[in-house]
């Protein structure tokens, strides 16, 4: 079974890099460049995972994560960001994120997805520090 992914990041080159990294592992069903579009895209596409940046122009990734989780508590959202910050990690967890990956460690995305799928429980227990 292929994992279906929505990428929400304001950087087109980063979205392309994530797509290349996940080629053959996941089906990328959609992309958004701002958190303002994330909830609508989730509703329309119903992905297995959302890979969400934090710093975006109109609606940040923490707010967008909270919006999606409020509407769809079962959603799996992984924060993928430049910020290696404990306060942001806590904010992401509080918003309902299932994982947090610093962009310099993009390969961790695959590990978190795999662990969450194997144990088939809410991925919130898989938060690398």
C-alpha positions in Angstrom: 0.0 0.0 0.0 1.4 3.4 -1.0 1.5 6.2 1.5 -0.3 9.3 0.3 1.3 12.6 1.2 0.4 16.3 1.0 3.3 18.8 1.2 2.7 22.3 2.6 5.8 24.4 2.3 6.4 27.9 0.9 9.6 26.9 -0.9 9.1 25.3 -4.3 12.7 23.9 -4.3 12.0 22.3 -0.9 8.8 20.7 -2.1 10.7 19.3 -5.1 13.4 17.9 -2.9 10.9 16.2 -0.6 9.1 14.8 -3.7 12.4 13.4 -5.0 13.3 11.9 -1.6 9.9 10.2 -1.3 9.8 8.9 -4.9 8.9 5.2 -4.9 7.9 5.4 -1.2 4.9 7.7 -1.3 2.5 9.2 -3.7 2.5 13.0 -3.5 -1.2 13.9 -4.1 -0.9 17.6 -3.5 1.1 20.6 -2.6 0.3 24.0 -1.0 2.6 27.0 -0.6 0.8 28.3 2.5 -1.0 27.1 5.6 -4.0 29.0 4.5 -4.7 26.3 1.8 -3.8 23.3 3.9 -7.2 22.5 5.5 -9.0 22.7 2.2 -6.4 20.5 0.5 -6.6 18.0 3.4 -10.4 17.8 3.1 -10.2 17.3 -0.7 -7.3 14.8 -0.8 -7.4 13.0 2.6 -3.7 12.1 2.6 -2.1 9.6 5.0 0.4 12.2 6.0 0.8 16.0 5.7 4.4 17.3 5.7 4.0 20.9 7.0 6.5 23.7 7.1 6.2 26.2 10.0 7.3 29.6 8.5 4.8 30.6 5.8 3.5 33.9 4.7 -0.2 34.0 5.6 -0.9 31.1 8.0 1.9 29.4 9.7 2.3 25.6 10.0 1.4 25.4 13.7 -1.9 27.2 13.1 -2.6 25.1 10.0 -1.8 21.9 11.9 -4.2 22.9 14.7 -7.0 23.6 12.1 -6.6 20.2 10.4 -6.4 18.3 13.7 -9.4 20.1 15.1 -11.4 19.0 12.0 -9.7 15.6 11.5 -8.3 14.3 14.8 -6.9 11.2 13.1 -4.7 13.3 10.7 -1.0 12.6 10.7 1.0 15.8 10.3 4.7 16.0 10.4 6.3 19.4 10.9 9.3 19.8 8.5 11.1 23.0 9.3 14.4 24.9 9.5 13.8 25.6 13.2 15.4 23.3 15.7 13.7 24.9 18.6 12.3 23.3 21.8 9.4 25.9 22.1 8.4 25.2 18.5 8.5 21.5 19.1 6.2 21.9 22.1 3.9 24.2 20.1 3.8 21.6 17.3 3.0 18.8 19.7 0.3 20.9 21.4 -1.2 21.6 18.0 -1.4 17.9 17.3 1.6 17.2 15.1 2.7 13.6 14.9 6.3 14.3 14.2 8.9 17.1 13.9 11.8 17.0 11.5 14.5 19.7 11.0 15.1 20.1 7.2 18.8 19.3 7.6 17.6 15.8 8.6 15.0 15.1 5.9 15.7 11.4 5.9 14.0 11.2 9.3 10.7 11.7 7.5 10.9 8.2 6.1 11.8 6.7 9.5 8.9 8.4 11.3 6.4 7.4 8.6 7.7 3.8 8.7 7.5 3.6 12.5 4.0 5.1 12.7 2.7 2.6 10.0 4.3 -0.4 11.7 2.9 0.1 15.1 -0.4 1.4 13.7 -1.0 3.7 16.7 -1.2 7.5 16.8 2.3 8.6 15.6 2.5 11.3 18.4 4.7 8.8 20.3 7.4 9.1 17.6 8.9 12.5 18.1 12.7 12.5 17.6 14.5 15.2 19.6 
